[in-house]
Amino acid sequence: MNDDTPKGERIAKVIARAGVASRREAERWIEAGRVTLDGQKVDSPALNVSIDADIRIDGTPLPAREAPRLWRYHKPRGRLTTHDDPEGRPTVFGDLPPELRNTKPIGRLDMNSEGLLLLTNDGELARRLELPSTGWLRQYRVRVHGRIDANSLKRLADGVTIEGVHFRPAQAELERQVGANAWVNITLREGKNREVRRLMEHLGYTVTRLIRTSYGPFQLGKLTRSEVYEIPARVIRDQVPRG
């Protein structure tokens, strides 16, 4: 199917903005033939569509588009950042109120990590805020086993390569040493899978606790474990870059 009209937005992006899937999920749905536009099967995620287009997934119309919403959530340890786990392990969405169980996480925290997790009803917004190009810093407090050598922490400032994977520069500072354990503050821009743990292990330290304290302009603050707080729309307008 072709569309000669340059106006509008790409159909995969429109589906993501409707909050039913991420853009990548929408692209997979299109490839699987599950998406129609005005009754015709769509074969390209790059197709531009108008705001009033009749888009359907498996015959079901997209829900009316909501304004983007954003929540701060204090993820506890012991829960996966995923909607479903094949092994039946607990997830953050089993911990959230029912009205938030279809939201999208912005970034992830592994099962044994805790702290700030942002959630949104807008799949496209989630994708955009995860990109390193957004420039948002992610900050962590990390407890490690071992006596910290300040010079070793400085090695992260130039970026490191671990088992063929390059990690961008990160800032790490000793907060305090308590006997054989220490608290370290780490700031980075990307957040690859298990990045903080891998960086610390690369320096010879074992992480025993990991807490994300901020993501971009948003702070964990005084949220208690499992507490969720909706960010006001005016703050979203002021703080979140437009796509």
C-alpha positions in Angstrom: 0.0 0.0 0.0 1.4 3.5 -0.9 0.5 6.9 0.3 1.4 9.9 -1.8 0.5 12.4 0.9 3.5 13.6 2.9 1.4 15.0 5.7 0.5 13.3 8.9 2.6 10.8 11.0 3.9 7.4 10.3 1.4 4.7 11.1 3.7 2.9 13.5 4.2 6.1 15.5 0.5 6.7 15.6 -0.1 3.3 17.0 2.6 3.8 19.6 1.1 7.2 20.6 -2.3 5.4 21.2 -0.6 3.6 24.0 -1.3 0.1 22.8 2.2 -0.9 21.8 5.7 0.5 21.4 6.8 1.6 17.9 8.8 -1.6 17.4 5.8 -3.7 18.5 3.6 -1.8 16.1 6.1 -2.5 13.3 6.0 -6.2 14.1 2.2 -6.1 14.0 2.3 -4.5 10.6 4.7 -7.1 9.3 2.4 -9.8 10.6 -0.5 -8.4 8.7 -2.5 -7.4 11.8 -3.0 -3.7 10.9 -5.4 -2.2 8.5 -6.0 1.4 7.3 -9.5 2.3 6.1 -10.1 -1.5 5.6 -6.9 -2.2 3.7 -4.0 -4.2 5.1 -0.9 -2.1 5.8 2.4 -3.4 4.6 4.7 -0.6 5.6 5.4 1.0 9.0 6.6 4.1 7.2 3.2 4.9 5.8 2.0 8.4 6.6 -1.6 8.7 7.9 -3.9 11.6 8.7 -5.1 12.3 12.2 -8.6 10.9 11.5 -7.4 7.7 9.8 -9.4 4.5 10.6 -6.6 2.3 11.9 -7.4 -1.1 13.3 -5.5 -3.9 15.0 -7.0 -7.3 14.4 -10.2 -5.5 13.4 -10.3 -3.4 16.6 -10.1 0.4 16.2 -7.3 2.2 18.1 -8.5 3.8 21.3 -9.1 7.6 21.3 -5.7 9.2 21.8 -5.1 10.4 25.3 -2.8 13.3 26.2 0.6 11.9 27.2 0.8 11.1 30.9 3.8 10.3 33.1 4.2 8.7 36.5 7.0 8.3 39.0 7.1 4.8 40.5 9.4 3.4 43.3 10.2 0.0 42.0 11.0 -2.5 44.8 13.6 -5.3 44.5 12.3 -8.7 43.4 10.2 -7.6 40.5 10.9 -7.6 36.7 10.3 -4.6 34.5 8.1 -6.5 32.1 4.4 -7.1 31.5 4.7 -10.9 31.4 7.3 -13.4 32.5 7.3 -16.9 31.0 8.7 -18.2 34.3 5.9 -16.6 36.3 8.1 -14.4 38.3 6.6 -11.2 39.9 6.6 -8.1 37.7 6.1 -4.4 38.5 2.8 -4.5 36.7 1.4 -6.9 39.2 2.3 -4.4 41.9 0.7 -1.4 40.2 -2.9 -0.2 40.4 -5.1 -1.8 37.6 -5.4 1.5 35.7 -1.6 1.6 35.2 -1.1 -2.0 34.1 -1.0 -1.1 30.4 1.5 1.7 30.8 5.0 1.5 29.2 8.2 1.7 31.3 10.8 4.2 30.3 14.1 2.4 30.7 14.4 -0.7 32.8 15.6 -1.9 36.1 16.7 -5.5 36.6 14.9 -7.7 39.1 17.3 -7.0 41.9 17.5 -3.3 41.3 15.2 -0.7 42.9 14.4 3.0 42.7 12.9 5.4 40.2 11.0 3.9 37.2 9.1 6.3 34.9 5.8 5.0 33.4 3.8 6.5 30.5 0.6 5.8 28.5 2.4 6.9 25.3 4.6 4.3 23.7 6.2 6.8 21.4 7.2 9.0 24.4 8.7 6.0 26.1 10.8 5.2 23.1 12.0 8.8 22.7 13.0 9.3 26.4 15.0 6.1 26.4 17.3 7.3 23.6 20.8 8.6 24.6 20.3 11.5 22.2 17.7 12.9 24.6 20.6 13.8 26.8 18.9 12.8 30.0 21.2 11.7 32.9 20.4 8.6 35.0 21.8 8.7 38.5 22.3 5.7 40.8 23.4 5.0 44.4 25.3 1.7 44.5 26.5 -0.3 47.4 29.5 -2.4 46.6 31.6 -4.9 48.6 35.2 -3.8 48.6 37.4 -0.9 49.5 37.1 1.8 46.9 40.1 3.1 45.0 39.2 6.6 43.8 41.6 6.3 40.9 39.8 3.2 39.6 36.5 5.1 39.6 38.1 7.8 37.4 38.7 5.1 34.7 35.0 5.2 33.9 35.1 8.8 32.8 36.7 7.9 29.5 34.3 5.0 28.7 35.3 1.4 28.8 34.9 -1.7 26.7 33.9 -4.9 28.4 33.8 -8.2 26.5 33.4 -6.4 23.2 30.7 -4.0 24.4 31.6 -0.3 24.6 30.1 1.7 27.5 30.0 5.5 27.2 31.7 7.7 29.8 30.2 7.6 33.2 30.9 9.6 36.4 31.5 7.7 39.6 32.2 9.2 43.0 32.7 7.6 46.4 29.9 8.7 48.8 31.3 6.9 51.8 33.2 3.8 52.9 31.9 1.7 55.7 34.2 -1.1 56.6 34.4 -3.5 53.8 31.5 -1.9 52.0 31.0 1.4 50.2 28.3 3.6 48.6 29.1 5.0 45.2 27.2 7.6 43.2 27.1 6.9 39.4 25.8 9.1 36.6 25.4 7.9 33.0 23.5 8.8 29.9 22.7 5.5 28.2 21.7 2.7 30.6 22.6 -0.5 28.7 21.4 -3.8 30.1 23.0 -4.2 33.6 25.4 -1.4 32.8 26.0 -0.2 36.4 26.6 -3.7 37.6 29.0 -4.5 34.7 30.9 -1.3 35.2 31.5 -2.0 38.9 32.4 -5.7 38.3 34.9 -4.5 35.6 36.6 -2.5 38.4 36.6 -5.5 40.7 33.6 -4.6 43.0 30.5 -6.7 43.7 27.2 -4.8 43.7 25.1 -5.6 46.7 22.4 -3.0 46.2 21.5 -0.7 43.3 19.0 2.2 43.6 18.1 4.6 40.7 17.6 8.0 42.2 16.8 10.1 39.1 16.0 9.9 35.4 16.4 13.2 33.6 14.8 16.0 35.6 12.7 13.5 37.7 13.8 12.4 41.1 12.9 9.4 43.3 12.6 11.8 46.1 10.6 10.6 49.1 8.5 8.0 47.2 8.2 4.9 49.4 8.6 1.4 47.9 5.8 0.6 45.5 4.4 4.2 45.7 3.4 5.8 42.4 2.8 9.5 41.7 1.5 11.1 38.5 3.6 14.0 37.2 1.4 17.1 36.5 0.7 17.9 32.9 2.3 21.3 33.2 5.6 19.7 34.4 5.5 17.4 31.4 5.1 20.4 29.1 8.0 22.1 30.8 10.5 19.2 31.2 9.8 16.7 28.4 11.3 17.4 25.0 8.7 17.4 22.2 9.0 14.8 19.4 
